[in-house]
Amino acid sequence: MELSESIVAWLFFGVSLVGAVFTLNAFMPVRRIPALFVPSFFGSWLTAELALQHIVWQALVALLFIELGALSTWPGLVALGITAASWLGLFVLFLDGWKTRATFDEALADLAEPADPNRLPMLQVALPFLFRRRGVRVTRNIVYREVAGKALKLDVVMPIDWAKNRPAIMQIHGGAWIIGDKREQGWPLMGHLAANGWVCFNVNYRLSPAATWPDHLEDLKYALKWIRDRAEEYGIDPNFIACTGGSAGGHLTAMVALTPNDPEYQQGFEAADTTVQAAIPIYGVFDFTNRLGTQQPQMRKTLLEPWVMKAFFDREPEKFHRASPLDRINPDAPPFLIIHGTRDTLAPVRDARLFAERLRETSHAPVTYAELAGAQHAFDVFASPRTARMLDGALRFLTAMRERARSSLPSREPGLPLANEPRVKASH
């Protein structure tokens, strides 16, 4: 039975509205309505990073409806107009991602580009597990610690050709401190860095609710000890180890960097060197206290208090402050590259701006803040232009910080610029 042209037109109208809602939501994700918060995040995330793919499916649907005669009545014509407006919005979203190169170029303007970097093919950004990078070796599931009845493991991603004194980096996965695994995150960045001479360690750690803060941080500090103890085995320079991670991994990256050699978090290995020489938190969580009122109330009430901290903020606020990177800023912090998206609904961008501002006021080391227009939380999961630009920016920053460490440039007083220091980039 054939559908009438009127029914086809109304169907086209309905489908066009769905596409337009996805596009509009990518520009204005819902933050304050609990029932819509999660679906809005996923819709925004999928649309912003896959804008061209959305244009393609909407175009195919439009062609199908036009072929079926949808334009013969007014609802079909209105639907075509709605679809065209949605395409325009999607193209703007795509351009936001494309302009990420300019964001990093401005943020890292004082840093030289790495000489002849080995670029990461976009297909490998999309499917890192299916397309192993040439010249890179992956060793999986090495036990680095046994604690609380668990064997904690890491993966090593490194150049096939062994050499001495390579720089190293520890990748920390996210997942709200309760889920996540080294298998799922960080692979595009590690593949890019390993292809350019870095040795990368993708590390698991204990998760809540079985683990209680600061168990997560203690495991990562032990991982740093393990890495340094095996510097000769992996050909790494023990004097230059960086760390990076996204979301909860960004929080843990900042905490690792800001609490070097703190015996509170090194029970049983207090004398170990747990410093890092550079840190790249990506869409990180910088505050457990919600001092700016930017976070969803349920984050603390239903996640942090009962699952992660096992404490009530109203009764023990100091515990939450001590777990917040914003409260652990100090003059001896290592160089930071802070990467955050303007439309992040899970880790609000205002917290990242405040962290970058206060860190720059206090730290003797370079602080760079790259704010990515239009980016949602977890944007780097997709093989988008934004992700590819971020990989290049991270390599550029890390290479420059390695050279800075090698040349032993003098430090500066807090708040004063250092020659050849990367600037803070904040596109509000």
MARVOLO-867214 format. One line per field, with one value per residue: residue number from 0; y, x, z of N, C-alpha, C in turn. Coordinates in steps of 0.05 Angstrom, whole numbers, plus 5000, padded with zeros to 4 digits. Layout:
BEGIN
seq	(NUM ...)
nY	(Y ...)
nX	(X ...)
nZ	(Z ...)
caY	(Y ...)
caX	(X ...)
caZ	(Z ...)
cY	(Y ...)
cX	(X ...)
cZ	(Z ...)
//
This chain:
BEGIN
seq	(0 1 2 3 4 5 6 7 8 9 10 11 12 13 14 15 16 17 18 19 20 21 22 23 24 25 26 27 28 29 30 31 32 33 34 35 36 37 38 39 40 41 42 43 44 45 46 47 48 49 50 51 52 53 54 55 56 57 58 59 60 61 62 63 64 65 66 67 68 69 70 71 72 73 74 75 76 77 78 79 80 81 82 83 84 85 86 87 88 89 90 91 92 93 94 95 96 97 98 99 100 101 102 103 104 105 106 107 108 109 110 111 112 113 114 115 116 117 118 119 120 121 122 123 124 125 126 127 128 129 130 131 132 133 134 135 136 137 138 139 140 141 142 143 144 145 146 147 148 149 150 151 152 153 154 155 156 157 158 159 160 161 162 163 164 165 166 167 168 169 170 171 172 173 174 175 176 177 178 179 180 181 182 183 184 185 186 187 188 189 190 191 192 193 194 195 196 197 198 199 200 201 202 203 204 205 206 207 208 209 210 211 212 213 214 215 216 217 218 219 220 221 222 223 224 225 226 227 228 229 230 231 232 233 234 235 236 237 238 239 240 241 242 243 244 245 246 247 248 249 250 251 252 253 254 255 256 257 258 259 260 261 262 263 264 265 266 267 268 269 270 271 272 273 274 275 276 277 278 279 280 281 282 283 284 285 286 287 288 289 290 291 292 293 294 295 296 297 298 299 300 301 302 303 304 305 306 307 308 309 310 311 312 313 314 315 316 317 318 319 320 321 322 323 324 325 326 327 328 329 330 331 332 333 334 335 336 337 338 339 340 341 342 343 344 345 346 347 348 349 350 351 352 353 354 355 356 357 358 359 360 361 362 363 364 365 366 367 368 369 370 371 372 373 374 375 376 377 378 379 380 381 382 383 384 385 386 387 388 389 390 391 392 393 394 395 396 397 398 399 400 401 402 403 404 405 406 407 408 409 410 411 412 413 414 415 416 417 418 419 420 421 422 423 424 425 426 427)
nY	(4976 5043 5102 5163 5227 5269 5244 5227 5276 5296 5259 5269 5320 5309 5277 5314 5351 5321 5316 5370 5381 5351 5380 5431 5419 5406 5456 5479 5446 5411 5429 5436 5407 5349 5301 5305 5311 5270 5244 5290 5303 5258 5263 5314 5306 5265 5291 5339 5322 5288 5317 5321 5270 5270 5308 5278 5233 5261 5285 5241 5220 5264 5264 5215 5225 5267 5242 5210 5245 5286 5341 5361 5383 5433 5419 5387 5423 5460 5424 5414 5464 5467 5425 5445 5488 5460 5434 5478 5492 5446 5449 5493 5472 5433 5468 5492 5449 5443 5491 5483 5475 5528 5547 5517 5533 5587 5583 5557 5590 5608 5565 5520 5481 5409 5377 5350 5317 5253 5242 5224 5179 5193 5150 5115 5143 5137 5081 5053 5003 4968 4983 4981 5023 5034 5017 5018 4985 4945 4924 4885 4884 4881 4867 4914 4924 4892 4894 4899 4851 4853 4850 4899 4926 4948 4975 4978 5023 5034 5055 5010 5005 5002 5049 5093 5137 5158 5201 5194 5178 5175 5149 5160 5132 5153 5155 5168 5152 5103 5068 5044 5031 5014 4994 5024 5078 5135 5115 5136 5182 5159 5126 5165 5192 5151 5138 5181 5175 5169 5134 5101 5091 5059 5060 5020 5028 5021 5019 5055 5030 4996 5015 5069 5138 5162 5118 5111 5150 5135 5086 5104 5135 5094 5068 5105 5101 5047 5052 5087 5055 5018 5043 5035 4986 4998 5038 5092 5161 5175 5224 5252 5245 5248 5260 5244 5248 5238 5269 5238 5217 5263 5294 5261 5263 5317 5316 5279 5309 5353 5336 5317 5267 5263 5238 5222 5199 5156 5107 5062 5066 5113 5139 5141 5171 5209 5250 5287 5313 5342 5357 5339 5350 5331 5355 5355 5342 5390 5405 5383 5406 5439 5496 5538 5529 5502 5449 5389 5376 5323 5300 5304 5285 5234 5208 5224 5228 5178 5137 5147 5182 5165 5195 5253 5316 5360 5348 5334 5373 5385 5339 5336 5383 5373 5335 5362 5390 5446 5464 5446 5472 5497 5532 5499 5468 5426 5439 5453 5434 5450 5424 5437 5436 5483 5471 5432 5390 5354 5364 5425 5482 5530 5516 5495 5541 5572 5540 5542 5596 5606 5571 5592 5641 5624 5583 5568 5546 5538 5550 5529 5540 5512 5525 5494 5511 5494 5441 5380 5340 5285 5288 5269 5216 5206 5203 5258 5322 5356 5322 5303 5351 5362 5320 5334 5383 5367 5336 5376 5411 5375 5361 5410 5420 5379 5394 5441 5423 5395 5436 5464 5514 5576 5585 5624 5681 5674 5691 5721 5725 5676 5673 5650 5622 5584 5613 5628 5607 5628 5623 5653)
nX	(5017 5014 5039 5004 5018 5010 5015 5068 5094 5082 5109 5161 5165 5163 5210 5249 5244 5264 5318 5333 5326 5368 5411 5402 5406 5460 5483 5460 5463 5425 5428 5406 5360 5345 5322 5330 5384 5424 5407 5411 5465 5489 5465 5484 5539 5546 5528 5558 5611 5606 5587 5589 5574 5522 5500 5503 5467 5419 5414 5408 5360 5326 5329 5304 5251 5237 5238 5194 5153 5146 5149 5104 5065 5051 5073 5117 5150 5161 5189 5234 5258 5269 5306 5347 5364 5381 5425 5458 5470 5497 5542 5567 5580 5617 5657 5674 5702 5742 5770 5800 5855 5874 5863 5899 5946 5948 5948 5996 6033 6085 6117 6159 6144 6146 6201 6190 6142 6112 6054 5988 5946 5879 5843 5865 5858 5804 5796 5833 5844 5841 5877 5940 5993 6048 6115 6107 6101 6059 6050 6012 5974 6009 6026 6030 6022 6000 5946 5900 5875 5873 5901 5934 5939 5977 5986 6037 6059 6102 6159 6182 6236 6287 6314 6355 6337 6287 6229 6173 6104 6046 5983 5917 5856 5787 5720 5687 5709 5689 5680 5708 5768 5835 5835 5800 5810 5850 5882 5889 5921 5965 5985 6000 6040 6077 6093 6124 6168 6159 6149 6094 6049 5992 5947 5913 5872 5849 5778 5720 5657 5687 5738 5762 5769 5834 5850 5852 5888 5934 5947 5962 6006 6039 6045 6076 6123 6136 6145 6189 6226 6236 6262 6309 6298 6257 6279 6272 6275 6284 6280 6243 6179 6113 6042 5974 5903 5832 5770 5750 5800 5828 5821 5851 5900 5914 5916 5958 6000 6001 6012 6066 6109 6082 6074 6025 5997 6027 6032 6074 6111 6139 6187 6193 6202 6153 6144 6120 6137 6107 6038 5976 5914 5851 5788 5778 5758 5759 5742 5714 5678 5641 5642 5631 5580 5568 5562 5521 5475 5468 5517 5552 5519 5500 5542 5598 5597 5572 5598 5652 5682 5662 5641 5609 5599 5581 5595 5649 5682 5735 5759 5738 5757 5812 5815 5807 5834 5835 5845 5895 5935 6000 6064 6104 6084 6084 6095 6034 5985 5922 5862 5799 5729 5680 5626 5620 5582 5587 5634 5639 5659 5673 5697 5745 5768 5775 5812 5856 5867 5880 5922 5960 5970 5999 6038 6106 6119 6106 6038 5987 5926 5879 5820 5767 5725 5657 5664 5644 5642 5688 5702 5745 5737 5720 5738 5749 5761 5775 5797 5843 5872 5880 5915 5962 5972 5982 6028 6063 6065 6086 6135 6161 6163 6196 6244 6251 6260 6307 6343 6343 6318 6313 6269 6209 6182 6118 6063 6093 6116 6154 6210 6197 6153 6093 6029 5968 5908 5844 5783 5728)
nZ	(5000 4981 5010 5020 4990 5026 5077 5072 5070 5122 5152 5136 5157 5212 5219 5204 5245 5288 5272 5274 5328 5351 5330 5352 5406 5409 5408 5452 5502 5553 5620 5671 5681 5711 5689 5635 5630 5621 5571 5539 5542 5515 5464 5449 5450 5411 5365 5360 5352 5309 5265 5208 5193 5211 5176 5129 5138 5145 5096 5062 5081 5069 5013 5002 5021 4987 4938 4946 4941 4979 4976 4954 4984 5036 5088 5075 5048 5088 5122 5091 5094 5149 5153 5121 5152 5196 5173 5165 5217 5234 5201 5222 5272 5255 5235 5282 5305 5267 5272 5316 5309 5303 5355 5387 5362 5376 5433 5441 5420 5431 5429 5394 5335 5335 5304 5241 5254 5265 5237 5258 5225 5205 5202 5239 5285 5289 5292 5332 5352 5311 5273 5279 5296 5253 5270 5324 5386 5427 5492 5534 5595 5641 5706 5756 5809 5868 5909 5962 5949 5893 5828 5797 5732 5674 5608 5558 5510 5459 5419 5368 5358 5403 5449 5489 5544 5529 5531 5576 5588 5630 5622 5645 5655 5649 5679 5721 5769 5782 5741 5678 5640 5621 5569 5540 5532 5513 5471 5417 5429 5454 5414 5377 5406 5417 5366 5356 5388 5443 5506 5529 5583 5599 5649 5696 5756 5824 5832 5855 5881 5914 5924 5964 5964 5984 5950 5895 5877 5904 5880 5829 5840 5858 5810 5782 5812 5799 5744 5742 5769 5730 5690 5660 5636 5600 5571 5585 5604 5670 5691 5664 5663 5643 5654 5636 5624 5618 5641 5700 5699 5684 5731 5766 5741 5750 5806 5816 5794 5828 5879 5892 5917 5966 6028 6050 6009 5995 6023 6051 6011 6018 6006 5952 5887 5863 5828 5771 5706 5672 5657 5630 5637 5612 5596 5653 5722 5770 5820 5880 5912 5891 5889 5854 5840 5793 5780 5773 5826 5841 5832 5876 5917 5901 5879 5894 5951 5973 5943 5926 5962 6011 6053 6083 6056 6085 6137 6136 6106 6094 6074 6022 6000 6001 5963 5917 5860 5854 5905 5916 5890 5880 5885 5863 5823 5764 5693 5659 5612 5600 5577 5552 5537 5512 5516 5554 5593 5635 5663 5681 5644 5670 5718 5699 5677 5723 5750 5715 5717 5772 5779 5744 5769 5812 5802 5788 5740 5668 5646 5607 5574 5536 5508 5478 5428 5426 5441 5472 5532 5534 5480 5450 5439 5389 5319 5301 5269 5311 5350 5323 5319 5372 5387 5359 5385 5438 5431 5413 5458 5498 5476 5476 5531 5547 5523 5550 5602 5594 5581 5628 5643 5679 5735 5748 5785 5818 5776 5740 5672 5636 5594 5529 5546 5543 5531 5567 5539 5530 5507 5516)
caY	(5000 5067 5125 5188 5248 5284 5229 5228 5303 5299 5242 5285 5342 5298 5269 5339 5363 5305 5324 5397 5380 5342 5402 5452 5409 5407 5483 5487 5421 5416 5426 5440 5389 5323 5280 5309 5316 5248 5242 5314 5300 5239 5275 5336 5293 5251 5310 5359 5309 5274 5335 5314 5245 5278 5320 5257 5218 5278 5289 5216 5219 5284 5255 5194 5236 5283 5222 5199 5266 5301 5370 5369 5397 5452 5408 5378 5446 5469 5405 5419 5488 5459 5408 5462 5503 5441 5430 5501 5490 5424 5458 5510 5454 5422 5488 5495 5429 5449 5514 5475 5480 5556 5549 5507 5551 5611 5576 5547 5607 5612 5539 5510 5455 5387 5373 5328 5299 5230 5247 5201 5178 5196 5124 5103 5157 5125 5052 5048 4975 4952 4992 4986 5042 5024 5026 5019 4959 4946 4901 4889 4870 4877 4872 4932 4925 4875 4908 4894 4828 4859 4854 4922 4922 4969 4968 4995 5030 5045 5050 4983 5008 5009 5070 5103 5164 5168 5212 5175 5190 5157 5155 5153 5131 5165 5137 5177 5139 5078 5050 5051 5012 5022 4985 5040 5107 5144 5101 5154 5199 5142 5118 5188 5198 5129 5140 5203 5169 5168 5109 5108 5071 5062 5047 5016 5033 5011 5035 5055 5035 4979 5033 5094 5159 5166 5093 5114 5166 5120 5067 5118 5142 5070 5063 5122 5088 5024 5062 5097 5032 5003 5062 5023 4965 5009 5058 5118 5180 5177 5252 5265 5229 5265 5245 5255 5233 5253 5267 5231 5215 5290 5300 5246 5274 5341 5309 5267 5330 5373 5324 5301 5256 5268 5212 5215 5183 5137 5090 5039 5073 5142 5151 5139 5196 5209 5275 5287 5337 5356 5345 5347 5342 5337 5357 5344 5352 5405 5414 5365 5421 5455 5523 5557 5521 5495 5420 5378 5370 5294 5290 5300 5270 5206 5195 5228 5222 5150 5118 5154 5193 5152 5216 5274 5341 5379 5340 5333 5388 5386 5316 5343 5404 5361 5318 5380 5403 5475 5470 5435 5488 5506 5543 5479 5451 5423 5452 5443 5440 5444 5424 5436 5445 5504 5460 5408 5390 5337 5379 5452 5496 5551 5505 5493 5568 5581 5525 5552 5623 5605 5558 5611 5661 5613 5565 5577 5533 5546 5541 5534 5533 5511 5521 5486 5520 5475 5414 5368 5321 5261 5293 5256 5188 5204 5211 5284 5341 5367 5303 5303 5376 5359 5303 5350 5403 5354 5330 5401 5419 5357 5363 5435 5417 5362 5410 5460 5408 5389 5460 5475 5542 5586 5589 5652 5687 5670 5712 5734 5708 5665 5674 5627 5607 5584 5631 5618 5613 5625 5634 5653)
caX	(5000 5030 5032 4995 5038 5006 5027 5097 5103 5082 5131 5186 5165 5171 5239 5265 5245 5283 5346 5337 5329 5395 5429 5398 5416 5489 5490 5450 5456 5410 5446 5393 5337 5357 5311 5341 5413 5440 5403 5420 5494 5496 5457 5502 5565 5546 5523 5580 5635 5600 5570 5588 5558 5493 5492 5499 5443 5397 5412 5397 5331 5312 5326 5284 5225 5231 5231 5167 5134 5140 5148 5080 5047 5066 5090 5142 5167 5171 5209 5259 5271 5280 5329 5369 5373 5397 5451 5475 5480 5517 5566 5580 5593 5641 5678 5685 5723 5764 5785 5816 5883 5880 5863 5925 5968 5949 5955 6023 6047 6113 6131 6165 6132 6165 6213 6180 6126 6099 6026 5970 5925 5852 5831 5874 5844 5777 5796 5860 5848 5842 5899 5963 6012 6074 6137 6098 6096 6041 6051 5988 5967 6032 6019 6049 6017 5979 5937 5871 5864 5871 5925 5930 5954 5981 5995 6059 6059 6128 6171 6194 6266 6294 6334 6357 6329 6263 6209 6151 6079 6027 5955 5898 5829 5765 5698 5674 5723 5675 5681 5729 5790 5856 5830 5780 5815 5878 5898 5899 5943 5989 5995 6014 6065 6096 6104 6143 6190 6152 6141 6069 6039 5963 5947 5888 5874 5825 5754 5699 5656 5705 5760 5754 5790 5850 5862 5857 5912 5956 5954 5976 6033 6055 6051 6099 6147 6141 6156 6217 6243 6242 6270 6329 6286 6241 6295 6261 6289 6269 6277 6220 6154 6089 6017 5951 5879 5807 5748 5761 5829 5839 5823 5873 5925 5920 5924 5984 6019 6001 6019 6090 6123 6066 6072 5997 5987 6048 6035 6092 6133 6141 6212 6193 6199 6128 6140 6117 6149 6087 6012 5955 5886 5832 5761 5781 5742 5778 5731 5695 5661 5621 5643 5620 5553 5565 5558 5495 5475 5471 5545 5563 5501 5496 5567 5622 5594 5568 5613 5680 5694 5650 5640 5590 5613 5572 5608 5678 5688 5763 5765 5731 5776 5838 5813 5801 5858 5834 5855 5922 5953 6024 6084 6122 6069 6098 6081 6007 5968 5894 5846 5771 5709 5662 5600 5622 5561 5594 5655 5634 5683 5680 5716 5771 5779 5785 5836 5878 5874 5894 5948 5979 5977 6015 6058 6131 6122 6086 6011 5974 5898 5867 5791 5759 5698 5638 5671 5631 5657 5696 5702 5766 5731 5714 5759 5740 5783 5782 5814 5869 5886 5889 5938 5985 5978 5994 6056 6078 6070 6104 6162 6173 6169 6220 6268 6255 6272 6335 6359 6343 6312 6307 6241 6201 6165 6090 6050 6109 6121 6181 6217 6189 6133 6067 6009 5941 5889 5817 5763 5703)
caZ	(5000 4979 5027 5006 4991 5051 5099 5068 5077 5151 5163 5131 5177 5239 5219 5202 5272 5304 5265 5284 5358 5356 5324 5372 5431 5408 5414 5479 5518 5578 5644 5697 5683 5715 5672 5608 5631 5609 5542 5526 5539 5494 5439 5443 5445 5385 5343 5356 5342 5284 5251 5180 5191 5214 5151 5109 5142 5141 5067 5050 5089 5054 4985 5001 5023 4963 4917 4951 4936 5004 4971 4940 5003 5051 5110 5064 5042 5114 5131 5076 5106 5175 5148 5111 5176 5212 5160 5170 5245 5235 5188 5242 5291 5242 5233 5309 5308 5248 5281 5339 5303 5310 5384 5397 5352 5393 5460 5441 5400 5437 5428 5367 5326 5334 5278 5226 5271 5252 5240 5262 5205 5216 5205 5263 5307 5291 5299 5341 5358 5286 5256 5296 5284 5245 5286 5352 5399 5449 5510 5550 5620 5659 5734 5769 5838 5880 5933 5969 5934 5865 5812 5780 5708 5655 5581 5549 5482 5456 5393 5365 5360 5430 5452 5516 5551 5517 5549 5582 5597 5642 5614 5666 5643 5664 5685 5746 5791 5788 5718 5659 5637 5603 5542 5527 5530 5510 5451 5396 5438 5459 5388 5365 5421 5413 5339 5357 5406 5471 5518 5542 5602 5603 5675 5712 5785 5839 5827 5875 5910 5929 5933 5976 5961 5960 5939 5866 5874 5914 5860 5807 5850 5858 5782 5776 5824 5782 5718 5747 5776 5706 5669 5643 5620 5578 5557 5589 5621 5695 5699 5650 5660 5643 5658 5623 5627 5614 5660 5725 5694 5685 5759 5778 5729 5765 5834 5815 5789 5849 5905 5889 5941 5990 6042 6055 5987 5988 6046 6046 5992 6022 5996 5923 5872 5848 5813 5741 5695 5656 5662 5611 5643 5590 5608 5680 5745 5787 5845 5892 5931 5875 5899 5835 5835 5765 5777 5781 5854 5846 5830 5902 5935 5893 5869 5909 5980 5980 5928 5923 5986 6035 6073 6078 6053 6106 6162 6133 6081 6088 6057 5994 5991 5997 5939 5895 5849 5859 5932 5918 5873 5895 5867 5851 5804 5739 5671 5654 5589 5608 5553 5560 5517 5521 5520 5571 5613 5657 5678 5671 5635 5688 5737 5686 5674 5749 5756 5699 5726 5798 5775 5731 5789 5834 5794 5776 5714 5648 5647 5581 5575 5509 5510 5451 5422 5417 5449 5495 5547 5520 5451 5436 5433 5361 5300 5290 5265 5337 5363 5309 5326 5400 5388 5351 5405 5461 5424 5412 5486 5512 5464 5486 5560 5549 5516 5572 5624 5587 5582 5655 5643 5706 5742 5751 5808 5811 5763 5720 5649 5632 5566 5513 5561 5530 5543 5572 5518 5541 5489 5532)
cY	(5025 5088 5148 5209 5265 5270 5230 5255 5306 5282 5257 5307 5332 5290 5294 5352 5348 5313 5352 5398 5371 5365 5424 5444 5409 5435 5491 5462 5428 5410 5424 5422 5361 5301 5281 5310 5295 5246 5266 5312 5282 5250 5297 5325 5281 5270 5328 5346 5294 5291 5328 5289 5251 5291 5298 5242 5235 5283 5264 5214 5239 5276 5233 5206 5253 5264 5211 5221 5284 5331 5379 5384 5414 5440 5398 5401 5458 5451 5409 5444 5482 5443 5425 5478 5485 5436 5453 5500 5468 5433 5477 5493 5441 5443 5493 5474 5434 5471 5507 5479 5508 5560 5540 5524 5576 5605 5569 5565 5610 5587 5531 5485 5434 5383 5347 5308 5277 5232 5221 5201 5179 5170 5111 5117 5144 5097 5043 5018 4958 4959 4999 5004 5029 5035 5027 4991 4963 4920 4905 4873 4862 4885 4891 4934 4905 4887 4902 4872 4832 4861 4876 4920 4948 4958 4988 4998 5045 5040 5022 4985 5018 5031 5079 5131 5175 5181 5193 5191 5168 5166 5143 5154 5145 5145 5143 5162 5111 5058 5058 5031 5022 5014 5005 5068 5112 5133 5119 5171 5182 5133 5140 5193 5176 5130 5163 5200 5168 5140 5115 5085 5077 5046 5044 5022 5023 5031 5034 5041 5017 4996 5058 5114 5161 5141 5097 5128 5150 5099 5080 5127 5117 5063 5080 5110 5064 5032 5071 5074 5016 5020 5050 5001 4976 5032 5087 5135 5184 5205 5266 5245 5249 5248 5260 5237 5251 5248 5261 5226 5242 5300 5286 5255 5299 5335 5296 5290 5349 5362 5307 5292 5261 5241 5203 5196 5162 5119 5065 5044 5103 5154 5152 5167 5194 5236 5269 5314 5353 5342 5357 5336 5350 5334 5345 5356 5365 5412 5393 5380 5437 5484 5544 5551 5512 5466 5412 5370 5340 5284 5285 5281 5240 5192 5199 5219 5192 5130 5122 5162 5177 5171 5237 5301 5360 5373 5341 5347 5387 5362 5323 5365 5392 5343 5336 5393 5433 5482 5459 5450 5498 5516 5523 5461 5449 5438 5437 5452 5431 5446 5419 5447 5465 5494 5435 5409 5373 5350 5407 5467 5518 5541 5503 5521 5577 5566 5536 5580 5622 5591 5576 5633 5651 5598 5579 5567 5544 5534 5549 5524 5534 5505 5517 5493 5497 5446 5405 5351 5297 5264 5276 5226 5185 5214 5237 5301 5353 5348 5303 5328 5374 5342 5318 5371 5391 5347 5355 5411 5401 5358 5388 5433 5399 5378 5431 5447 5402 5413 5474 5505 5552 5589 5618 5656 5682 5694 5726 5715 5699 5667 5648 5610 5607 5600 5616 5626 5608 5639 5632 5659)
cX	(5018 5020 5023 5017 5035 5019 5057 5108 5103 5104 5158 5188 5174 5200 5257 5266 5264 5312 5352 5341 5357 5415 5427 5410 5447 5499 5482 5443 5443 5428 5430 5368 5347 5348 5322 5371 5428 5433 5412 5451 5501 5488 5476 5530 5567 5543 5547 5605 5631 5581 5567 5571 5529 5483 5486 5473 5418 5392 5400 5367 5316 5308 5305 5256 5217 5224 5203 5145 5128 5137 5123 5060 5065 5082 5117 5161 5179 5193 5235 5274 5283 5306 5353 5381 5390 5424 5469 5487 5501 5543 5581 5594 5618 5664 5690 5707 5747 5782 5802 5846 5891 5881 5890 5948 5970 5958 5985 6041 6077 6130 6135 6150 6154 6176 6202 6164 6114 6069 6010 5949 5898 5838 5840 5863 5817 5777 5824 5865 5852 5867 5923 5983 6038 6096 6131 6092 6078 6045 6030 5989 5991 6023 6039 6045 5996 5972 5907 5859 5862 5898 5920 5950 5957 5989 6018 6058 6085 6139 6183 6224 6273 6316 6334 6345 6306 6245 6186 6127 6060 5999 5936 5870 5809 5743 5685 5685 5710 5675 5704 5752 5810 5852 5814 5789 5845 5893 5906 5923 5968 6001 6011 6040 6086 6109 6124 6163 6184 6145 6117 6059 6010 5956 5918 5894 5849 5802 5735 5674 5675 5729 5748 5777 5807 5863 5869 5884 5937 5966 5970 6003 6051 6063 6075 6125 6155 6155 6184 6236 6252 6250 6290 6317 6271 6255 6284 6279 6273 6265 6256 6198 6131 6065 5994 5927 5855 5786 5758 5791 5842 5841 5848 5900 5933 5929 5951 6005 6022 6009 6044 6102 6109 6063 6044 5987 6007 6054 6052 6113 6137 6166 6213 6190 6174 6123 6134 6127 6131 6061 5993 5928 5867 5804 5760 5761 5762 5767 5711 5676 5639 5620 5631 5590 5547 5557 5529 5496 5479 5499 5556 5545 5499 5521 5590 5619 5591 5587 5643 5693 5685 5650 5619 5604 5606 5587 5638 5686 5717 5772 5760 5749 5803 5839 5808 5827 5858 5846 5884 5943 5976 6045 6101 6108 6086 6084 6054 5997 5940 5877 5817 5753 5690 5634 5600 5600 5568 5615 5654 5659 5692 5700 5744 5784 5790 5810 5860 5887 5889 5921 5968 5988 5998 6040 6083 6134 6101 6059 5997 5945 5887 5837 5780 5730 5680 5642 5655 5651 5664 5697 5722 5761 5727 5737 5750 5765 5793 5802 5842 5885 5896 5914 5964 5992 5991 6023 6073 6085 6090 6132 6176 6180 6193 6245 6273 6268 6301 6353 6360 6339 6306 6277 6235 6186 6135 6078 6066 6115 6150 6186 6210 6168 6106 6047 5984 5923 5861 5798 5736 5680)
cZ	(5000 4998 5011 5009 5016 5075 5097 5077 5108 5164 5159 5151 5204 5240 5219 5230 5290 5298 5276 5314 5365 5351 5345 5399 5432 5415 5443 5494 5545 5602 5670 5700 5686 5696 5644 5607 5615 5579 5527 5522 5516 5466 5430 5435 5417 5361 5338 5344 5316 5267 5221 5175 5194 5189 5130 5113 5138 5111 5054 5056 5072 5025 4982 5002 4998 4940 4921 4949 4960 4998 4957 4958 5022 5074 5099 5057 5068 5125 5117 5087 5133 5172 5138 5134 5194 5200 5165 5198 5247 5222 5207 5263 5280 5241 5261 5314 5291 5258 5306 5334 5310 5340 5395 5387 5368 5421 5462 5423 5406 5436 5399 5361 5328 5306 5265 5242 5254 5257 5243 5241 5218 5220 5231 5288 5311 5301 5308 5346 5333 5269 5274 5282 5277 5263 5316 5362 5423 5466 5531 5576 5637 5687 5746 5799 5845 5907 5937 5953 5904 5853 5793 5756 5692 5628 5574 5519 5476 5427 5392 5369 5388 5430 5481 5519 5535 5538 5553 5591 5608 5634 5635 5655 5661 5669 5712 5770 5797 5765 5700 5661 5618 5574 5526 5520 5525 5486 5428 5405 5443 5433 5375 5379 5416 5386 5337 5379 5435 5480 5535 5559 5607 5627 5686 5741 5798 5835 5851 5864 5926 5940 5944 5972 5986 5948 5910 5861 5883 5894 5837 5815 5851 5829 5773 5787 5807 5756 5722 5754 5752 5683 5650 5625 5596 5563 5561 5607 5647 5704 5683 5645 5663 5650 5644 5628 5623 5635 5688 5723 5693 5714 5771 5766 5745 5793 5835 5812 5812 5877 5903 5915 5967 6004 6049 6034 5978 6012 6038 6025 5993 6009 5965 5910 5855 5834 5784 5731 5676 5660 5641 5619 5621 5600 5636 5699 5765 5814 5855 5910 5917 5884 5880 5829 5806 5760 5784 5810 5860 5843 5857 5919 5927 5883 5889 5938 5985 5967 5928 5949 6012 6059 6064 6077 6076 6132 6160 6107 6074 6070 6027 5983 5985 5972 5914 5885 5854 5886 5936 5901 5891 5875 5852 5832 5778 5717 5665 5626 5596 5584 5561 5538 5529 5528 5537 5593 5637 5675 5668 5666 5654 5710 5725 5683 5701 5756 5741 5709 5753 5796 5763 5751 5808 5824 5783 5747 5693 5652 5621 5583 5547 5512 5482 5446 5413 5427 5473 5510 5530 5490 5436 5431 5403 5343 5286 5285 5292 5351 5350 5317 5355 5403 5380 5372 5430 5455 5424 5441 5500 5502 5475 5515 5564 5544 5538 5596 5619 5589 5608 5656 5671 5710 5744 5777 5799 5798 5742 5698 5648 5602 5552 5527 5545 5545 5549 5550 5529 5522 5503 5513)
//
